[in-house]
Amino acid sequence: MLRAAGRLVGGGLNQLVVQVIIAVVAMIFTAVTTVIGLGLKAVMGWRVSEDVEVSGIDQAEHGESAYEALGVGRFSTDTGAGAPAPVRRSTTEANA
């Protein structure tokens, strides 16, 4: 006689126990990582200050700016290879 395999009868009680253990381990892992994240938030905070964000996080966090060395980027003034810096135009000049 063929035995039906499915969600309720496919693995018997052993399979159910394995799945419950895996679910409990996943919940414990999630709880531990949440506690670690909240601890880091309390100690360091999630974000840098607005002043640092505006002035450039690379400069504040690492003491250098990757984009200025490459001559690209929104705030780049040094093109790196002796070429002139890009000309910034206001939106009214660009649309005229």
Helices and strands as residue ranges (DSSP letters): H 12-43, H 50-55, H 57-62, H 66-70, H 91-95
